[in-house]
Amino acid sequence: MAMSQEINLECYSCSPDKKVLHEVLHSGKKLVVRCTLCQATHQAEPADRTSMVRLKVVVSDYDQSYVRWFEVGVDERLRVRDEMIVENGSIDAVRITAIELSDGVRATEAVAETIRAVWAQKIDKVVVKIAVHTGGITRSHKVPFDGEKEFVVGHEEQLGKIVRVKVRGGPVLDRAGQSAKAKDVGRVYVKGSRGNERYRSAHPRARKSEFRR
Protein backbone atom coordinates (compact mmCIF):
# COMPACT_ATOMS: atom_id res chain seq x y z
CA MET A 1 0.00 0.00 0.00
CA ALA A 2 1.57 3.28 -1.09
CA MET A 3 1.53 6.20 1.32
CA SER A 4 -1.51 8.46 0.72
CA GLN A 5 -0.63 12.00 -0.36
CA GLU A 6 -3.08 14.26 1.46
CA ILE A 7 -2.90 17.90 2.54
CA ASN A 8 -5.21 20.38 4.22
CA LEU A 9 -6.31 23.26 1.98
CA GLU A 10 -9.24 25.62 1.53
CA CYS A 11 -11.74 24.23 -1.00
CA TYR A 12 -13.06 26.86 -3.39
CA SER A 13 -16.30 24.90 -3.79
CA CYS A 14 -17.35 23.85 -0.32
CA SER A 15 -14.98 25.37 2.26
CA PRO A 16 -13.36 28.65 1.14
CA ASP A 17 -12.69 29.83 4.71
CA LYS A 18 -11.58 26.65 6.42
CA LYS A 19 -8.96 24.06 5.47
CA VAL A 20 -10.24 20.57 4.68
CA LEU A 21 -8.48 17.38 3.63
CA HIS A 22 -7.51 17.10 -0.05
CA GLU A 23 -6.01 14.19 -1.99
CA VAL A 24 -2.98 15.07 -4.12
CA LEU A 25 -3.57 13.77 -7.65
CA HIS A 26 -0.46 15.26 -9.28
CA SER A 27 2.68 17.02 -7.99
CA GLY A 28 4.73 19.58 -9.91
CA LYS A 29 5.06 23.36 -10.10
CA LYS A 30 1.35 23.29 -9.30
CA LEU A 31 -0.47 20.62 -7.30
CA VAL A 32 -3.64 19.08 -8.67
CA VAL A 33 -5.82 18.20 -5.69
CA ARG A 34 -9.29 16.79 -5.01
CA CYS A 35 -11.42 17.75 -2.03
CA THR A 36 -12.36 14.70 0.04
CA LEU A 37 -15.67 16.34 1.04
CA CYS A 38 -17.18 17.53 -2.24
CA GLN A 39 -14.81 15.79 -4.72
CA ALA A 40 -14.07 19.10 -6.51
CA THR A 41 -10.69 19.15 -8.30
CA HIS A 42 -8.51 22.27 -8.47
CA GLN A 43 -4.92 23.48 -8.51
CA ALA A 44 -2.93 24.60 -5.48
CA GLU A 45 0.50 25.94 -4.68
CA PRO A 46 2.90 23.28 -3.35
CA ALA A 47 4.01 23.63 0.26
CA ASP A 48 7.28 25.49 0.73
CA ARG A 49 10.21 24.07 2.67
CA THR A 50 9.12 25.86 5.85
CA SER A 51 5.95 23.72 5.75
CA MET A 52 7.92 20.48 5.95
CA VAL A 53 8.73 18.42 9.04
CA ARG A 54 11.52 15.85 9.48
CA LEU A 55 10.26 12.75 11.26
CA LYS A 56 12.29 10.19 13.18
CA VAL A 57 11.66 6.67 11.88
CA VAL A 58 12.79 3.64 13.90
CA VAL A 59 13.30 0.89 11.34
CA SER A 60 13.12 -2.78 12.28
CA ASP A 61 15.28 -5.03 10.08
CA TYR A 62 14.60 -8.56 11.34
CA ASP A 63 16.65 -8.79 14.59
CA GLN A 64 18.08 -5.26 14.62
CA SER A 65 16.76 -1.71 14.51
CA TYR A 66 18.16 1.67 13.51
CA VAL A 67 17.04 5.26 13.04
CA ARG A 68 16.24 6.84 9.68
CA TRP A 69 14.59 10.17 8.78
CA PHE A 70 11.65 11.08 6.59
CA GLU A 71 10.71 14.56 5.39
CA VAL A 72 7.03 15.22 4.83
CA GLY A 73 4.58 18.14 4.64
CA VAL A 74 3.29 19.25 8.04
CA ASP A 75 -0.32 18.63 6.94
CA GLU A 76 0.24 15.20 5.42
CA ARG A 77 -1.53 12.32 7.11
CA LEU A 78 0.40 9.11 7.83
CA ARG A 79 -1.22 5.77 8.60
CA VAL A 80 -0.12 2.39 9.94
CA ARG A 81 0.72 0.13 6.95
CA ASP A 82 1.63 3.09 4.72
CA GLU A 83 4.80 2.38 2.72
CA MET A 84 7.50 5.00 2.18
CA ILE A 85 11.17 5.58 1.41
CA VAL A 86 13.50 6.70 4.23
CA GLU A 87 17.18 7.57 4.11
CA ASN A 88 20.22 8.39 6.24
CA GLY A 89 23.31 7.09 4.51
CA SER A 90 21.27 4.33 2.87
CA ILE A 91 17.85 4.28 1.22
CA ASP A 92 15.25 1.82 2.55
CA ALA A 93 11.67 0.97 1.66
CA VAL A 94 9.68 0.56 4.88
CA ARG A 95 6.12 0.03 6.09
CA ILE A 96 4.76 1.92 9.10
CA THR A 97 3.89 -0.36 12.03
CA ALA A 98 3.24 2.23 14.77
CA ILE A 99 2.86 5.99 15.20
CA GLU A 100 3.66 7.88 18.42
CA LEU A 101 2.16 11.34 18.89
CA SER A 102 3.83 14.31 20.56
CA ASP A 103 2.04 13.51 23.85
CA GLY A 104 3.30 9.92 23.83
CA VAL A 105 -0.03 8.38 22.79
CA ARG A 106 0.00 5.71 20.06
CA ALA A 107 -2.27 6.19 17.04
CA THR A 108 -3.10 4.32 13.84
CA GLU A 109 -3.00 7.55 11.82
CA ALA A 110 -2.03 11.17 12.40
CA VAL A 111 -1.10 14.46 10.74
CA ALA A 112 2.70 14.75 10.43
CA GLU A 113 3.08 17.85 12.63
CA THR A 114 1.54 15.97 15.60
CA ILE A 115 3.91 12.97 15.33
CA ARG A 116 6.91 12.44 17.62
CA ALA A 117 8.21 9.22 16.02
CA VAL A 118 7.27 6.49 13.59
CA TRP A 119 8.09 2.78 13.85
CA ALA A 120 8.48 0.87 10.62
CA GLN A 121 9.55 -2.48 9.19
CA LYS A 122 12.02 -2.75 6.34
CA ILE A 123 10.31 -4.37 3.35
CA ASP A 124 12.63 -4.13 0.34
CA LYS A 125 14.86 -6.91 1.69
CA VAL A 126 13.41 -9.22 4.34
CA VAL A 127 14.31 -12.42 6.17
CA VAL A 128 11.60 -15.08 5.91
CA LYS A 129 11.22 -17.95 8.36
CA ILE A 130 10.72 -21.22 6.48
CA ALA A 131 9.72 -24.47 8.20
CA VAL A 132 10.66 -27.50 6.08
CA HIS A 133 9.12 -30.86 6.96
CA THR A 134 11.18 -33.83 5.72
CA GLY A 135 10.85 -37.42 6.86
CA GLY A 136 9.11 -36.69 10.18
CA ILE A 137 11.43 -33.81 11.07
CA THR A 138 10.75 -30.08 10.73
CA ARG A 139 13.75 -27.81 10.32
CA SER A 140 13.66 -24.03 10.57
CA HIS A 141 15.48 -21.82 8.09
CA LYS A 142 15.90 -18.06 7.92
CA VAL A 143 16.34 -17.02 4.30
CA PRO A 144 16.71 -13.48 2.85
CA PHE A 145 14.39 -12.52 -0.01
CA ASP A 146 13.37 -9.48 -1.99
CA GLY A 147 10.29 -8.01 -0.27
CA GLU A 148 8.22 -8.43 -3.45
CA LYS A 149 8.97 -12.17 -3.76
CA GLU A 150 5.67 -14.11 -4.03
CA PHE A 151 5.13 -17.32 -2.04
CA VAL A 152 2.37 -19.33 -3.71
CA VAL A 153 0.69 -22.30 -2.00
CA GLY A 154 1.26 -25.41 -4.12
CA HIS A 155 4.36 -24.12 -5.90
CA GLU A 156 7.65 -25.97 -5.80
CA GLU A 157 10.58 -24.03 -4.34
CA GLN A 158 14.20 -25.05 -3.86
CA LEU A 159 13.44 -26.42 -0.41
CA GLY A 160 10.26 -28.25 -1.47
CA LYS A 161 6.55 -27.66 -2.04
CA ILE A 162 4.81 -24.78 -0.25
CA VAL A 163 1.83 -26.12 1.72
CA ARG A 164 0.96 -23.15 3.96
CA VAL A 165 1.82 -19.48 4.27
CA LYS A 166 1.20 -17.57 7.51
CA VAL A 167 0.55 -13.91 6.80
CA ARG A 168 1.99 -11.59 9.46
CA GLY A 169 -0.95 -10.34 11.51
CA GLY A 170 -3.34 -12.18 9.17
CA PRO A 171 -4.65 -15.60 8.13
CA VAL A 172 -2.96 -18.85 7.22
CA LEU A 173 -3.15 -19.49 3.47
CA ASP A 174 -3.49 -23.18 2.64
CA ARG A 175 -5.39 -23.35 -0.66
CA ALA A 176 -3.50 -23.92 -3.91
CA GLY A 177 -2.87 -20.64 -5.70
CA GLN A 178 -3.18 -18.42 -2.63
CA SER A 179 -0.12 -16.22 -2.23
CA ALA A 180 1.57 -13.52 -0.19
CA LYS A 181 4.62 -11.33 -0.68
CA ALA A 182 7.72 -11.89 1.41
CA LYS A 183 7.27 -8.51 3.12
CA ASP A 184 3.87 -9.72 4.43
CA VAL A 185 4.87 -13.25 5.45
CA GLY A 186 5.24 -14.46 9.03
CA ARG A 187 6.31 -18.01 8.13
CA VAL A 188 6.27 -20.35 5.13
CA TYR A 189 5.62 -24.07 5.60
CA VAL A 190 7.22 -26.40 3.06
CA LYS A 191 6.94 -30.14 2.52
CA GLY A 192 10.40 -31.24 1.45
CA SER A 193 11.96 -34.49 0.34
CA ARG A 194 15.14 -36.21 1.41
CA GLY A 195 16.72 -34.96 -1.78
CA ASN A 196 16.37 -31.40 -0.47
CA GLU A 197 18.57 -31.99 2.56
CA ARG A 198 21.56 -30.37 0.84
CA TYR A 199 19.72 -27.04 1.05
CA ARG A 200 19.28 -27.02 4.80
CA SER A 201 20.95 -24.24 6.76
CA ALA A 202 24.31 -24.69 8.46
CA HIS A 203 22.65 -24.79 11.92
CA PRO A 204 19.09 -26.12 11.47
CA ARG A 205 16.79 -26.45 14.46
CA ALA A 206 14.80 -29.69 14.34
CA ARG A 207 11.56 -30.10 16.23
CA LYS A 208 8.42 -32.21 16.23
CA SER A 209 6.61 -32.17 12.90
CA GLU A 210 4.09 -29.35 12.36
CA PHE A 211 2.55 -31.12 9.33
CA ARG A 212 0.05 -33.91 9.19
CA ARG A 213 1.29 -36.71 7.00
Phi and psi in degrees as a GROMACS rama.xvg file:
@    title "Ramachandran Plot"
@    xaxis  label "Phi"
@    yaxis  label "Psi"
@TYPE xy
-76.1667  151.097  ALA-2
-66.4777  131.753  MET-3
-69.0239  136.455  SER-4
-99.9863  105.408  GLN-5
-136.216  140.716  GLU-6
-138.978  158.58  ILE-7
-95.5806  123.889  ASN-8
-143.723  160.468  LEU-9
-71.361  140.149  GLU-10
-102.718  123.095  CYS-11
-65.621  -20.4644  TYR-12
-89.6254  -47.7925  SER-13
-119.024  -14.992  CYS-14
-150.061  69.3851  SER-15
-71.2942  -16.1002  PRO-16
-110.861  -5.91731  ASP-17
-138.81  135.466  LYS-18
-71.1764  136.475  LYS-19
-131.355  164.703  VAL-20
-71.3872  132.088  LEU-21
-124.431  145.006  HIS-22
-92.0526  131.984  GLU-23
-83.8127  116.675  VAL-24
-91.2091  -30.9142  LEU-25
-154.052  136.816  HIS-26
-109.634  147.174  SER-27
174.077  -151.503  GLY-28
-60.0638  -32.45  LYS-29
-124.327  141.676  LYS-30
-86.5527  142.009  LEU-31
-106.116  119.675  VAL-32
-127.608  158.21  VAL-33
-128.712  127.811  ARG-34
-67.1645  132.101  CYS-35
-78.8423  -10.881  THR-36
-90.9744  -50.8145  LEU-37
-110.273  -4.53399  CYS-38
70.0406  10.9078  GLN-39
-69.7223  140.651  ALA-40
-108.772  134.354  THR-41
-155.339  173.045  HIS-42
-93.1315  156.924  GLN-43
-150.532  156.71  ALA-44
-75.7395  136.835  GLU-45
-67.5563  153.05  PRO-46
-65.3966  141.316  ALA-47
-83.1114  174.46  ASP-48
-62.8635  -26.7096  ARG-49
-71.7635  -11.9677  THR-50
-98.8173  17.5828  SER-51
-105.505  155.228  MET-52
-132.951  142.493  VAL-53
-101.15  114.869  ARG-54
-99.8533  141.193  LEU-55
-79.9529  129.284  LYS-56
-122.532  119.013  VAL-57
-91.8429  110.98  VAL-58
-96.9736  129.153  VAL-59
-97.5818  123.508  SER-60
-123.146  83.2474  ASP-61
59.7096  -98.2465  TYR-62
-107.409  16.5145  ASP-63
-139.16  164.023  GLN-64
-140.209  155.727  SER-65
-155.549  165.783  TYR-66
-99.9713  133.968  VAL-67
-127.547  174.992  ARG-68
-129.99  148.954  TRP-69
-138.799  125.326  PHE-70
-99.3024  130.817  GLU-71
-148.688  155.594  VAL-72
-62.8905  143.276  GLY-73
-59.9174  -27.4239  VAL-74
-94.3793  -2.32069  ASP-75
-71.821  144.099  GLU-76
-102.395  127.587  ARG-77
-108.302  146.547  LEU-78
-132.699  150.58  ARG-79
-58.237  134.41  VAL-80
85.9529  -2.81615  ARG-81
-63.1616  146.393  ASP-82
-110.096  142.646  GLU-83
-156.126  170.334  MET-84
-106.174  130.04  ILE-85
-123.087  156.934  VAL-86
-149.977  153.89  GLU-87
-178.667  73.3952  ASN-88
96.6395  -39.0169  GLY-89
-131.536  163.855  SER-90
-113.423  125.373  ILE-91
-128.244  141.306  ASP-92
-90.0874  129.082  ALA-93
-135.658  163.287  VAL-94
-122.914  131.176  ARG-95
-67.6719  130.472  ILE-96
-112.527  -21.7028  THR-97
-159.269  150.529  ALA-98
-128.536  127.106  ILE-99
-109.581  127.393  GLU-100
-82.6572  170.44  LEU-101
-59.5708  -27.44  SER-102
-91.132  7.90026  ASP-103
88.9942  -5.45093  GLY-104
-78.4184  141.709  VAL-105
-86.1446  144.44  ARG-106
-141.172  158.047  ALA-107
-88.7214  -17.1352  THR-108
-158.031  153.635  GLU-109
-167.009  157.12  ALA-110
-75.4881  140.158  VAL-111
-52.584  -41.7261  ALA-112
-67.1466  -12.5293  GLU-113
-99.3086  1.73481  THR-114
-96.4035  132.878  ILE-115
-88.3092  -44.3756  ARG-116
-157.066  156.468  ALA-117
-124.083  137.156  VAL-118
-104.267  139.09  TRP-119
-146.929  159.457  ALA-120
-112.111  133.984  GLN-121
-68.1058  134.063  LYS-122
-127.448  -6.57581  ILE-123
-76.5452  -36.5759  ASP-124
-130.045  123.374  LYS-125
-132.366  157.836  VAL-126
-103.321  123.426  VAL-127
-106.056  132.891  VAL-128
-82.112  126.696  LYS-129
-124.523  123.299  ILE-130
-101.526  117.326  ALA-131
-110.507  118.58  VAL-132
-96.2323  120.12  HIS-133
-140.367  118.604  THR-134
56.4604  42.6575  GLY-135
85.9514  -2.64515  GLY-136
-118.555  138.722  ILE-137
-110.996  125.23  THR-138
-114.136  140.887  ARG-139
-99.2157  134.576  SER-140
-124.839  150.176  HIS-141
-122.2  110.822  LYS-142
-123.903  130.336  VAL-143
-76.8339  139.811  PRO-144
-140.52  159.1  PHE-145
-64.3199  139.815  ASP-146
-59.9342  -23.8498  GLY-147
-89.5407  -2.57961  GLU-148
-57.8844  130.131  LYS-149
-93.7872  130.664  GLU-150
-105.821  117.974  PHE-151
-113.31  123.826  VAL-152
-60.1649  129.535  VAL-153
98.5717  -16.26  GLY-154
-81.7918  147.184  HIS-155
-86.8785  128.654  GLU-156
-116.308  178.375  GLU-157
-58.5708  -35.2141  GLN-158
-86.3368  -10.7855  LEU-159
142.809  -161.096  GLY-160
-94.265  129.52  LYS-161
-72.7281  124.457  ILE-162
-111.011  -25.9085  VAL-163
-150.899  149.689  ARG-164
-132.688  120.825  VAL-165
-91.9119  117.965  LYS-166
-81.6541  133.03  VAL-167
-61.8142  120.258  ARG-168
70.5108  17.1535  GLY-169
-141.817  -157.792  GLY-170
-80.9308  173.037  PRO-171
-96.7427  124.287  VAL-172
-92.8229  123.503  LEU-173
-136.842  9.21147  ASP-174
-101.519  137.078  ARG-175
-51.8746  131.928  ALA-176
96.4431  -20.3248  GLY-177
-68.6124  145.503  GLN-178
-147.867  163.689  SER-179
-150.832  150.48  ALA-180
-81.3898  152.057  LYS-181
-52.9024  -37.5343  ALA-182
-66.7199  -15.6802  LYS-183
-105.666  -3.73024  ASP-184
-88.8506  135.23  VAL-185
-89.4407  -43.044  GLY-186
-161.525  146.992  ARG-187
-114.252  132.926  VAL-188
-107.66  126.498  TYR-189
-125.622  137.179  VAL-190
-97.5697  109.099  LYS-191
-95.9999  -174.656  GLY-192
-132.595  164.725  SER-193
-61.2964  -23.798  ARG-194
-71.8869  -13.0606  GLY-195
-91.4226  1.07332  ASN-196
-59.2735  -29.9291  GLU-197
-64.5716  -14.9434  ARG-198
-93.015  -2.32013  TYR-199
-67.8542  156.567  ARG-200
-70.705  164.168  SER-201
-63.4114  -29.7844  ALA-202
-131.315  68.3147  HIS-203
-68.1314  152.381  PRO-204
-113.578  109.686  ARG-205
-88.6591  143.427  ALA-206
-151.946  174.421  ARG-207
-55.8528  141.881  LYS-208
-55.9787  137.995  SER-209
-102.013  4.54719  GLU-210
-113.796  145.439  PHE-211
-86.793  131.339  ARG-212
